[in-house]
Amino acid sequence: MELQTAKPLIPVVITLVTIFLIIASRKRPNLREFWSIAGSILTFLSVLVMVPGVWEGHVLKYTLSELAPGIALRFRVDGLSLIFGIVSSFLWIFASFYNIGYMRSLDEHAQTRYYACFTAAILGAQGVSYSGNLFSLYLFYEIITVVTYPLVAHHQDEEAYEGGKKYLVYLMGTSKGLLLPAMALTYVFCGTLDFAPTIQTGIFPAEVGRAWITFVYVLFILGFAKAAIMPLHNWLPSAMVAPTPVSALLHAVAVVKAGVFSIARVMLSVFGLEVLHELGLGIWTAYFVSFTIILASVIALTKDDLKARLAYSTVSQLSYIVLGVALLDPIGITGGVIHIVNHAFSKITLFFCAGAIYVAH
């Protein structure tokens, strides 16, 4: 049952206001950091407000603006949305406290920019979580890419700029070259970018050819390069030049989780289980990501640098999430979604430990 409410918009608004408060407090570090902590707590609480409605089986919807027929800035919260929203907002609380200790201990420069961009990345993650259609999903997905570039290149040395450049080339290149055409074709074939009300049927009409559906599906899977599926994974190890809290943001809180969440959302709410079963796309996706799981794990074992090893571990673990969804079975999908939570908590802990080691030495 659909329920029209502005609740999905509240976490996005809170994070947006927090960004402006952080910038306005740039000359008062204590107040700036207070806003970061307060914003994270308020965002998490605003997400929890949506739990009872979703728990009762409602789908929360809110349309902010209708730009054209079938294209709108729309928010939609179901069980899958809520899980990612809770994880990203809850871990932001811990990241906020960790940021303060890390940035102060190393006396890092440009801290206001850092906190503002970090918060903007959470805004993007919350927006991706509650997107009600492909247009909204793409908008917030791109916001994450843009605002995390200054974080990746934070140290402003040659290595940081090189890592940031690769980050932008991979993520912007795939989103512009693959996601946009996929969305355009979807709109041409379906007349809408809205997600299907159930995960069974998807939105593609029966008259659309199998070859076209397969082509659009491949564009989507490869276009979400934040999921770091090989061979579109090299940006992630290169981004480890960023400060360690940013690495935690990339791996656990926002960036890569936005990638696998988007793939899961498109598979389930755009194509649907019936189409994926009929065309055999699920099993081929499973084979594809299994290659990433094995190879990335082997590469991780060869790395002596702690952050590099964790990066390749993440590449492998993300494909486990996609593999679970690609099985197109309720147990597999549930396992994949649960692993989003599991990996987020384990990886943020590992990167916090790595950061403590780097600060101590």
KOLVEXPA-493119 format. One record per residue (C-alpha): residue number from 0; x, y, z. Coordinates in pm, 1 decimal. Each point is the difference from the previous one (the first is absolute). Layout:
<dolums>
(NUM,(X,Y,Z)) ...
</dolums>
This chain:
<dolums>
(0,(0.0,0.0,0.0)) (1,(138.1,339.2,-102.1)) (2,(2.1,284.3,250.8)) (3,(56.0,359.9,-110.5)) (4,(222.9,177.4,253.4)) (5,(289.9,244.7,9.2)) (6,(195.4,-216.5,245.6)) (7,(245.7,-129.2,-267.5)) (8,(100.6,359.5,-72.2)) (9,(90.4,86.4,360.9)) (10,(342.2,-177.7,20.3)) (11,(105.1,166.0,-326.0)) (12,(-105.1,343.0,127.5)) (13,(180.9,-49.7,331.3)) (14,(326.5,-89.7,-171.9)) (15,(-37.9,295.8,-237.2)) (16,(-52.9,241.8,289.6)) (17,(296.1,-154.3,182.1)) (18,(226.3,77.5,-296.3)) (19,(-90.4,369.8,13.4)) (20,(44.5,12.0,378.1)) (21,(345.3,-157.7,-29.8)) (22,(105.3,253.2,-262.4)) (23,(-144.4,288.4,204.2)) (24,(203.3,-116.4,302.2)) (25,(330.6,-22.8,-187.8)) (26,(170.5,244.5,239.4)) (27,(-122.8,-184.5,310.1)) (28,(133.4,-358.7,-14.0)) (29,(-180.6,-122.4,310.9)) (30,(-336.5,120.6,-128.4)) (31,(74.1,-140.3,-346.6)) (32,(66.5,-342.9,146.4)) (33,(-305.2,26.9,224.0)) (34,(-218.5,48.7,-307.8)) (35,(154.1,-308.4,-158.6)) (36,(-85.3,-212.8,302.7)) (37,(-344.4,153.7,49.3)) (38,(-84.0,-42.6,-367.9)) (39,(97.6,-366.6,5.2)) (40,(-212.8,-73.2,306.3)) (41,(-302.6,190.2,-130.3)) (42,(28.3,-170.7,-338.1)) (43,(3.5,-342.9,163.1)) (44,(-301.7,86.3,215.4)) (45,(-189.9,128.4,-304.7)) (46,(65.3,-332.6,-172.6)) (47,(-126.3,-194.8,300.8)) (48,(-327.5,193.4,-20.7)) (49,(-73.9,-185.9,-325.4)) (50,(51.8,-347.0,148.2)) (51,(-355.0,-54.1,138.9)) (52,(-167.2,80.0,-332.2)) (53,(227.2,-229.4,-201.0)) (54,(-25.3,-270.0,268.0)) (55,(-379.1,5.9,-43.7)) (56,(44.4,-67.3,-372.0)) (57,(-41.7,352.1,-133.9)) (58,(208.7,151.2,-279.0)) (59,(63.7,365.0,85.3)) (60,(-6.3,231.9,-302.2)) (61,(48.5,370.4,-58.2)) (62,(31.2,195.2,-324.9)) (63,(197.6,321.9,31.0)) (64,(-21.8,112.5,-361.9)) (65,(-147.1,-134.4,-325.1)) (66,(239.3,104.9,-276.0)) (67,(-164.9,-183.3,-290.0)) (68,(-240.5,-290.6,-50.2)) (69,(170.6,-302.8,155.3)) (70,(294.1,208.4,127.9)) (71,(-20.7,138.2,353.1)) (72,(207.3,64.8,308.2)) (73,(-171.2,-269.3,200.5)) (74,(75.4,-171.5,330.5)) (75,(-105.3,-352.8,89.4)) (76,(75.3,-202.5,312.1)) (77,(-42.7,-375.7,27.9)) (78,(190.5,-263.3,196.5)) (79,(306.4,5.7,-225.5)) (80,(16.4,380.6,9.4)) (81,(-32.3,10.8,374.7)) (82,(282.0,-246.8,62.8)) (83,(251.7,204.2,-199.6)) (84,(-132.2,323.6,149.2)) (85,(35.7,-127.0,355.8)) (86,(349.9,-136.8,-58.7)) (87,(137.7,316.5,-162.3)) (88,(-155.9,237.0,254.7)) (89,(96.3,-211.3,302.8)) (90,(362.3,-44.5,-105.3)) (91,(23.6,372.2,-71.5)) (92,(-34.3,60.4,374.5)) (93,(313.6,-202.8,73.0)) (94,(181.6,147.9,-298.2)) (95,(-74.6,350.9,128.8)) (96,(170.6,-65.4,332.2)) (97,(288.8,-180.0,-169.5)) (98,(44.9,286.9,-245.8)) (99,(56.9,245.8,282.8)) (100,(272.9,-205.3,165.3)) (101,(169.7,-85.4,-328.1)) (102,(-2.8,346.1,-154.8)) (103,(110.6,171.1,320.6)) (104,(273.7,-251.9,75.2)) (105,(157.4,50.4,-342.4)) (106,(-82.7,373.2,-8.5)) (107,(-142.4,-43.4,-349.2)) (108,(-61.6,299.5,-225.5)) (109,(-333.1,103.4,-158.2)) (110,(-205.6,-160.7,275.6)) (111,(-315.2,198.7,-76.5)) (112,(5.3,-120.4,-360.3)) (113,(63.3,-350.7,127.8)) (114,(-297.0,-2.9,240.6)) (115,(-232.0,164.4,-253.2)) (116,(86.9,-249.9,-274.4)) (117,(-23.7,-292.3,241.9)) (118,(-350.6,112.1,97.5)) (119,(-92.8,53.0,-365.3)) (120,(101.3,-360.1,-70.2)) (121,(-243.2,-113.8,268.5)) (122,(-266.1,218.4,-161.5)) (123,(65.1,-183.9,-325.5)) (124,(-18.1,-338.1,172.5)) (125,(-330.4,88.1,165.2)) (126,(-133.6,121.6,-333.5)) (127,(105.5,-320.0,-175.6)) (128,(-166.8,-201.6,277.0)) (129,(-337.4,166.3,-40.2)) (130,(-4.2,62.1,-375.4)) (131,(-337.5,-78.4,-150.4)) (132,(114.6,-22.7,-360.7)) (133,(307.0,-20.2,-221.2)) (134,(19.6,376.6,-42.1)) (135,(25.7,62.4,374.8)) (136,(238.8,-292.0,40.4)) (137,(230.8,135.1,-269.1)) (138,(-7.6,352.5,143.6)) (139,(105.6,-104.1,349.3)) (140,(243.2,-260.1,-134.2)) (141,(180.9,278.2,-186.2)) (142,(-7.2,227.7,303.9)) (143,(197.8,-263.4,189.8)) (144,(262.5,-10.1,-274.8)) (145,(42.8,377.2,-19.2)) (146,(19.2,71.4,373.4)) (147,(235.7,-287.6,80.1)) (148,(262.3,111.3,-252.3)) (149,(132.4,275.6,233.9)) (150,(19.5,-262.5,274.1)) (151,(200.3,-243.5,-212.3)) (152,(236.2,278.7,-112.1)) (153,(7.8,159.4,346.5)) (154,(378.2,-12.0,46.7)) (155,(43.7,199.6,-322.4)) (156,(327.0,-165.1,-99.3)) (157,(83.6,-179.5,-323.9)) (158,(-112.8,-339.8,126.6)) (159,(-328.0,142.7,129.4)) (160,(-75.9,177.7,-326.4)) (161,(81.0,-314.9,-196.9)) (162,(-231.2,-207.4,220.2)) (163,(-271.4,264.7,-27.1)) (164,(36.1,15.2,-377.0)) (165,(-40.9,-375.8,-34.6)) (166,(-296.5,17.6,238.2)) (167,(-177.7,255.0,-218.2)) (168,(89.9,-164.1,-331.2)) (169,(-136.6,-338.8,106.7)) (170,(-314.0,119.5,177.0)) (171,(-93.5,296.1,-218.6)) (172,(96.3,-182.4,-317.9)) (173,(-221.4,-298.8,73.0)) (174,(-292.3,204.9,126.9)) (175,(0.0,229.4,-302.4)) (176,(94.0,-262.2,-257.8)) (177,(-206.9,-292.3,128.6)) (178,(-262.6,103.9,255.7)) (179,(-139.2,294.3,-195.1)) (180,(-51.5,-204.3,-320.4)) (181,(-153.6,-279.4,207.7)) (182,(-244.0,245.1,158.5)) (183,(-82.1,155.9,-337.0)) (184,(-74.7,-338.8,-154.8)) (185,(-207.9,-98.4,301.4)) (186,(-207.9,315.7,-38.7)) (187,(-43.6,-61.1,-373.6)) (188,(-113.3,-359.6,52.8)) (189,(-204.1,46.1,317.3)) (190,(-116.7,361.8,-8.1)) (191,(97.7,41.9,364.2)) (192,(299.5,-12.8,231.4)) (193,(-203.4,-95.9,307.2)) (194,(76.7,-322.2,182.5)) (195,(-245.2,-289.1,-23.7)) (196,(-237.4,-44.3,296.2)) (197,(117.2,-361.5,45.3)) (198,(326.4,-183.2,-68.2)) (199,(-168.3,-266.0,-211.8)) (200,(-94.3,176.1,-322.1)) (201,(230.9,297.0,-57.0)) (202,(-99.4,286.6,-230.0)) (203,(96.8,-125.1,-348.2)) (204,(-302.5,-73.7,-224.3)) (205,(-28.2,-348.5,-148.1)) (206,(49.5,129.7,-355.1)) (207,(355.5,121.4,66.1)) (208,(247.1,-240.5,-161.4)) (209,(219.3,-229.7,206.1)) (210,(316.1,138.7,-159.3)) (211,(-91.1,357.4,90.8)) (212,(-80.7,-90.2,360.8)) (213,(327.9,-189.3,31.4)) (214,(191.7,293.8,-146.7)) (215,(-157.4,248.8,241.0)) (216,(63.9,-236.9,290.8)) (217,(371.6,-24.2,-83.3)) (218,(21.9,379.8,-22.3)) (219,(-149.6,31.8,346.8)) (220,(220.2,-264.6,163.2)) (221,(320.6,145.7,-144.1)) (222,(-118.3,357.4,48.1)) (223,(-16.5,-33.7,376.4)) (224,(378.7,-9.1,29.6)) (225,(-18.8,91.6,368.4)) (226,(-73.2,-369.9,52.8)) (227,(363.6,-59.7,-108.6)) (228,(-77.0,-309.6,-206.4)) (229,(306.3,-99.5,-203.4)) (230,(126.0,137.0,-231.8)) (231,(-145.0,332.3,122.9)) (232,(160.6,-22.3,343.2)) (233,(336.0,176.8,-28.3)) (234,(-133.0,330.1,129.1)) (235,(-55.0,-147.0,347.7)) (236,(358.8,-103.2,90.4)) (237,(124.1,327.7,-152.1)) (238,(-240.4,197.6,219.8)) (239,(176.5,-128.2,310.7)) (240,(225.8,307.3,-17.8)) (241,(-284.8,174.2,182.7)) (242,(0.4,50.7,378.8)) (243,(-100.4,-318.2,180.5)) (244,(-346.4,126.5,107.6)) (245,(-68.6,63.6,-369.0)) (246,(103.4,-357.4,-75.9)) (247,(-258.6,-109.5,255.2)) (248,(-255.7,222.8,-174.9)) (249,(90.2,-150.4,-337.8)) (250,(-10.4,-361.0,118.8)) (251,(-261.7,-12.3,272.3)) (252,(-228.5,298.8,31.2)) (253,(-90.9,142.0,-339.1)) (254,(187.3,-47.5,-325.0)) (255,(39.5,-368.2,-86.6)) (256,(-320.7,-86.2,182.9)) (257,(-179.9,247.4,-224.4)) (258,(135.8,-200.6,-293.2)) (259,(-120.6,-341.9,111.9)) (260,(-326.4,144.0,131.6)) (261,(-65.0,159.8,-339.8)) (262,(68.7,-327.3,-180.2)) (263,(-236.7,-183.2,234.0)) (264,(-266.7,266.4,-45.0)) (265,(23.0,-6.7,-379.8)) (266,(-0.5,-380.1,-17.5)) (267,(-303.2,-31.8,225.3)) (268,(-202.9,313.9,-73.8)) (269,(77.7,71.3,-366.5)) (270,(47.3,-344.0,-157.3)) (271,(-174.5,-220.5,256.1)) (272,(48.5,-364.3,89.1)) (273,(-213.9,-137.2,-282.7)) (274,(196.2,173.2,-277.0)) (275,(337.2,-82.1,155.8)) (276,(-101.0,-366.4,31.7)) (277,(-139.8,-18.1,-352.0)) (278,(308.6,153.2,-164.1)) (279,(249.3,-181.4,222.1)) (280,(155.5,331.2,103.5)) (281,(17.8,-92.6,366.4)) (282,(221.0,-304.7,-50.3)) (283,(234.2,183.2,-236.6)) (284,(32.3,281.8,251.8)) (285,(81.5,-258.5,265.4)) (286,(277.2,-147.0,-216.2)) (287,(135.9,346.7,-74.6)) (288,(23.4,115.1,362.0)) (289,(134.5,-337.8,114.8)) (290,(309.2,71.8,-208.0)) (291,(42.6,326.9,191.9)) (292,(-48.0,-175.2,334.5)) (293,(278.9,-249.7,-64.9)) (294,(250.5,223.8,-177.1)) (295,(-35.4,296.0,238.0)) (296,(45.5,-229.7,299.9)) (297,(320.6,-141.7,-148.3)) (298,(133.8,348.5,-76.3)) (299,(-81.3,113.4,355.2)) (300,(220.1,-276.9,138.2)) (301,(295.6,131.0,-201.3)) (302,(-20.8,353.6,141.8)) (303,(222.0,101.5,290.6)) (304,(-144.0,350.5,35.4)) (305,(-288.3,-20.6,246.7)) (306,(-237.3,238.6,-179.3)) (307,(71.9,-162.5,-338.3)) (308,(-82.8,-341.5,142.7)) (309,(-323.3,133.0,146.1)) (310,(-84.2,163.1,-333.9)) (311,(22.6,-325.3,-194.6)) (312,(-186.9,-175.7,278.3)) (313,(-281.3,249.3,-55.9)) (314,(1.7,-65.8,-375.6)) (315,(-53.0,-367.7,76.2)) (316,(-264.4,49.6,268.3)) (317,(-209.6,235.6,-211.5)) (318,(-35.2,-269.8,-263.1)) (319,(-132.5,-236.5,267.0)) (320,(-285.5,246.9,48.6)) (321,(-73.9,12.7,-373.0)) (322,(30.7,-379.2,-17.9)) (323,(-268.7,-40.7,265.3)) (324,(-241.1,220.7,-194.1)) (325,(92.7,-165.4,-332.2)) (326,(-116.2,-337.3,131.6)) (327,(-354.6,142.1,-33.5)) (328,(-110.4,-201.2,299.6)) (329,(-153.6,146.9,318.0)) (330,(269.6,-156.6,216.3)) (331,(278.8,118.8,-230.6)) (332,(-139.9,353.5,-20.5)) (333,(-39.8,11.1,377.3)) (334,(355.8,-123.1,44.9)) (335,(132.6,265.4,-237.2)) (336,(-186.1,277.1,180.6)) (337,(115.9,-124.5,340.2)) (338,(357.7,0.3,-127.2)) (339,(-35.2,372.2,-76.0)) (340,(-43.6,48.9,373.7)) (341,(262.6,-256.5,97.0)) (342,(267.0,137.4,-230.5)) (343,(-72.8,360.9,94.1)) (344,(55.4,-61.2,370.9)) (345,(303.6,-224.4,-44.8)) (346,(173.5,224.7,-253.7)) (347,(-50.0,324.6,188.9)) (348,(148.0,-168.2,307.0)) (349,(301.7,-122.1,-196.4)) (350,(65.1,342.6,-150.7)) (351,(-37.2,169.8,335.8)) (352,(263.4,-241.0,133.8)) (353,(223.4,74.4,-299.3)) (354,(-38.8,371.8,63.1)) (355,(96.4,-41.3,364.0)) (356,(316.3,-180.5,-109.0)) (357,(88.2,272.8,-251.7)) (358,(-55.7,277.1,256.4)) (359,(208.3,-183.7,261.4)) (360,(289.5,-32.0,-244.0)) 
</dolums>
